[in-house]
């Protein structure tokens, strides 16, 4: 009964944000945390941190990197990283939206989820590395 009362206090956007956050957490854990670590702090000089990264402000760019991977040097929090990130072509658009939502809400400054339509548009406009 208490759960029903609590759920009714949230609007649809808040519920969707929670859903994307939880699903994104599980997907991040399975697909990203091995390199970027569960705490988002990356691995020393090998893999860049997500926590505190200004790159998270570019949700379209993050979606493209998740889908297509990345090569070359990237500057994150004033430090250069030059290790390739493999593409994750097996992830669906909704899964990418959930991961982008999770990292944006966890370590970025977003409080709401990233809609699948946003990710679909981003993926149509990005080019593989």
Sine and cosine of phi, psi and omega as CSV:
sin_phi,cos_phi,sin_psi,cos_psi,sin_omega,cos_omega
0.00,0.00,-0.71,0.70,-0.01,-1.00
-0.88,0.47,-0.59,0.81,0.01,-1.00
-0.89,0.45,-0.66,0.75,0.03,-1.00
-0.89,0.45,-0.65,0.76,0.00,-1.00
-0.91,0.41,-0.68,0.73,0.01,-1.00
-0.91,0.42,-0.69,0.72,-0.02,-1.00
-0.90,0.44,-0.56,0.83,-0.03,-1.00
-0.95,0.31,-0.27,0.96,0.02,-1.00
-0.99,0.15,-0.21,0.98,-0.03,-1.00
-0.99,-0.15,0.58,-0.82,0.07,-1.00
-1.00,0.07,0.10,-0.99,-0.07,-1.00
-0.88,0.48,-0.61,0.79,0.01,-1.00
-0.91,0.41,-0.65,0.76,0.02,-1.00
-0.91,0.41,-0.66,0.75,0.02,-1.00
-0.91,0.42,-0.67,0.74,0.02,-1.00
-0.90,0.43,-0.65,0.76,0.03,-1.00
-0.88,0.47,-0.68,0.73,0.03,-1.00
-0.90,0.43,-0.67,0.74,0.01,-1.00
-0.88,0.48,-0.75,0.66,0.00,-1.00
-0.89,0.45,-0.63,0.78,0.00,-1.00
-0.88,0.47,-0.75,0.66,-0.04,-1.00
-0.91,0.41,-0.73,0.68,0.03,-1.00
-0.90,0.44,-0.66,0.76,0.03,-1.00
-0.88,0.47,-0.63,0.78,0.05,-1.00
-0.85,0.52,-0.74,0.67,-0.02,-1.00
-0.90,0.43,-0.66,0.75,0.02,-1.00
-0.93,0.37,-0.65,0.76,0.05,-1.00
-0.88,0.48,-0.71,0.70,-0.01,-1.00
-0.86,0.51,-0.67,0.74,-0.04,-1.00
-0.98,0.21,-0.51,0.86,-0.17,-0.99
-0.90,-0.43,-0.33,0.94,-0.18,-0.98
-0.82,-0.58,-0.51,0.86,-0.18,-0.98
-0.94,0.35,-0.32,0.95,0.02,-1.00
-0.87,0.49,-0.60,0.80,0.01,-1.00
-0.99,-0.16,-0.74,0.68,-0.07,-1.00
-1.00,0.09,-0.11,0.99,0.09,-1.00
0.96,0.28,0.49,-0.87,-0.01,-1.00
-0.85,0.53,-0.51,0.86,-0.02,-1.00
-1.00,0.01,0.03,1.00,0.04,-1.00
0.96,0.27,0.18,0.98,-0.07,-1.00
-1.00,-0.01,0.05,1.00,0.04,-1.00
0.95,0.32,-0.15,-0.99,0.00,-1.00
-0.84,-0.54,1.00,-0.10,0.12,-0.99
0.66,0.75,-0.89,-0.45,-0.03,-1.00
-0.99,-0.11,0.05,1.00,-0.09,-1.00
-1.00,-0.03,-0.81,0.58,-0.11,-0.99
-0.81,-0.59,0.70,-0.71,-0.10,-0.99
-0.94,0.33,0.47,-0.88,0.08,-1.00
-0.97,0.25,0.47,-0.88,0.18,-0.98
-0.99,-0.14,-0.58,0.82,0.00,-1.00
-0.88,0.48,0.83,-0.55,0.03,-1.00
0.98,0.17,0.03,1.00,-0.04,-1.00
-0.98,0.19,0.74,-0.67,0.07,-1.00
-0.94,0.33,-0.29,0.96,0.03,-1.00
-0.88,0.48,-0.43,0.90,-0.02,-1.00
-0.92,0.40,-0.29,0.96,0.04,-1.00
-0.93,0.36,-0.37,0.93,0.01,-1.00
-0.99,-0.15,0.98,0.17,-0.05,-1.00
-0.89,0.45,-0.56,0.83,0.06,-1.00
-0.89,0.45,-0.70,0.71,0.02,-1.00
-0.89,0.45,-0.64,0.76,0.03,-1.00
-0.89,0.46,-0.69,0.72,0.03,-1.00
-0.86,0.51,-0.69,0.72,0.00,-1.00
-0.90,0.44,-0.67,0.75,0.01,-1.00
-0.91,0.42,-0.67,0.75,0.02,-1.00
-0.87,0.50,-0.74,0.68,-0.06,-1.00
-0.94,0.34,-0.73,0.68,-0.19,-0.98
-0.97,-0.23,-0.14,0.99,-0.07,-1.00
0.97,0.23,-0.15,-0.99,-0.07,-1.00
-0.34,-0.94,0.62,-0.78,0.10,-1.00
-0.80,-0.60,0.33,-0.94,0.05,-1.00
1.00,-0.10,-0.06,-1.00,-0.07,-1.00
-1.00,0.05,0.66,-0.75,0.08,-1.00
-0.78,-0.62,0.67,-0.75,0.03,-1.00
-0.98,-0.20,0.88,-0.47,0.00,-1.00
-0.78,-0.63,0.84,-0.54,0.01,-1.00
0.80,0.59,0.63,0.78,0.06,-1.00
0.99,0.16,0.12,0.99,-0.05,-1.00
-0.82,-0.57,0.67,-0.74,0.01,-1.00
-1.00,0.06,0.64,-0.77,0.09,-1.00
-0.77,-0.63,0.67,-0.74,-0.06,-1.00
-0.68,-0.73,0.69,0.72,0.03,-1.00
-0.93,-0.36,0.77,-0.64,-0.04,-1.00
-0.91,0.41,0.55,-0.83,0.11,-0.99
-0.95,-0.31,0.81,-0.58,-0.02,-1.00
-0.94,0.34,0.44,-0.90,0.08,-1.00
-0.93,0.37,0.46,-0.89,0.07,-1.00
-0.87,-0.50,0.86,0.51,-0.07,-1.00
-0.90,0.45,-0.34,0.94,-0.01,-1.00
-0.96,0.26,-0.32,0.95,0.01,-1.00
-0.96,0.28,0.69,-0.73,0.04,-1.00
-0.98,0.19,0.19,-0.98,0.01,-1.00
-0.88,0.47,-0.65,0.76,0.01,-1.00
-0.91,0.41,-0.62,0.78,0.03,-1.00
-0.91,0.42,-0.65,0.76,0.05,-1.00
-0.90,0.44,-0.67,0.74,0.04,-1.00
-0.87,0.50,-0.63,0.78,0.00,-1.00
-0.94,0.34,-0.64,0.77,0.06,-1.00
-0.91,0.41,-0.72,0.70,0.03,-1.00
-0.86,0.51,-0.67,0.74,0.03,-1.00
-0.88,0.48,-0.74,0.68,-0.03,-1.00
-0.87,0.50,-0.80,0.60,-0.06,-1.00
-0.92,0.38,-0.56,0.83,0.02,-1.00
-0.93,0.36,-0.62,0.79,0.01,-1.00
-0.99,0.16,-0.57,0.82,-0.05,-1.00
-0.96,0.27,-0.74,0.67,-0.12,-0.99
-0.87,-0.50,-0.13,0.99,0.06,-1.00
-0.99,-0.13,-0.39,-0.92,-0.03,-1.00
-0.91,-0.42,0.27,0.96,0.00,-1.00
-0.99,0.12,0.54,-0.84,0.06,-1.00
-0.89,-0.46,-0.19,0.98,0.03,-1.00
-0.87,-0.49,0.36,-0.93,-0.03,-1.00
-0.92,0.40,0.27,-0.96,0.09,-1.00
-0.99,-0.14,0.92,-0.40,-0.06,-1.00
-0.90,0.44,0.50,-0.87,0.02,-1.00
-0.87,0.49,-0.56,0.83,0.01,-1.00
-0.89,0.45,-0.58,0.82,0.05,-1.00
-0.89,0.45,-0.72,0.70,-0.01,-1.00
-0.93,0.38,-0.66,0.75,0.03,-1.00
-0.85,0.53,-0.71,0.70,0.03,-1.00
-0.89,0.45,-0.70,0.71,0.01,-1.00
-0.87,0.49,-0.70,0.71,-0.05,-1.00
-0.93,0.37,-0.49,0.87,0.06,-1.00
-0.94,0.34,-0.47,0.88,-0.09,-1.00
-0.99,-0.17,-0.05,1.00,0.00,-1.00
-0.99,-0.16,0.39,-0.92,-0.01,-1.00
-0.91,-0.41,0.64,-0.77,0.05,-1.00
-0.86,0.51,0.56,-0.83,0.00,-1.00
-0.95,0.30,0.00,0.00,0.00,0.00
